Amino acid sequence: MLQSIRDPHLDAAKNSIMLSDAHKENLEASMSHLAQALDMIKTTTVSTRNISTTQTHGGRGQELLSKGLEDPEH
């Protein structure tokens, strides 16, 4: 079963299951360990998106909205 899990983020969890006699003999304990590892990965994973700025400095759309006008192109 562990061989079919190929996500490198789960390598540590897989190794700890293989080294633990309690996990090797208990499928439920192994599944619980993997589930906890997945939960931890979800909460600690940082977005890798490269967003340079969130400032629009007004821009055309912002300027039209502030004047109460609609964009004539749309």
N, C-alpha and C positions, 0 to 999 in steps of 0.2 A: 504494500500500500504506500509506504513512504517513498518508494522509488518513482511513483507516478506524480509526486508533488515536485514540480520543477522550479517554483518561484524561489530565487536566491534569498529573498527576505526571510524565508522560512527555514533556511539551512540550520540555524542555531537550534530552533525548536525540534527539527528532525533529529539532529545529533543528540540532543538531550534525551529524546525518546529512545533512541538506539542504545544509549549508555545506561538507561535506567531500567533495572529489572522490573520495577513496579509498573512502568509504562509498557514495557515489552509484553507483559503478561495480561494487560488489561486494556482492551480496545477503547472502552469508555474513557479511561483516564488519558489515553493518548489523544483521543478526539478533543477532549476538554483542553488539554495542553495546547493543541494546535489552534483551537478556537480563541484561547486567551492570547496566543501569539498574534493572531490576525487582528484581534481587537486592539492590541497594543500598537501594531503597525498602522492601523487606521487612524489612531489618535495622535501618533507621533510623526506621521509622514508630512513633510513640508512640501507645499506646492513648488514645482520646478518651473512654473511659468515665468517668463522674463518680462515683467511689466516695468517700463522705464519711468512712467509718471501717470498720475491720475488727474493732473491739472489740465484743464482744457483752455485756460486763458481766454475765456469768452467764446471764441470760435463763432462761426457764422450762425449756427443753430441757436446758440445761447443768446447772441445779439438779437435775433429775430424774436425769440421768446420773450426777452426782456421788454421789447417794444410792443408785444401783443400781436405780432404779425405771423403769418404762416409762410413757410418756404414755398415760393411760387413753382419750384421744380417738382413738388410732391402733391 
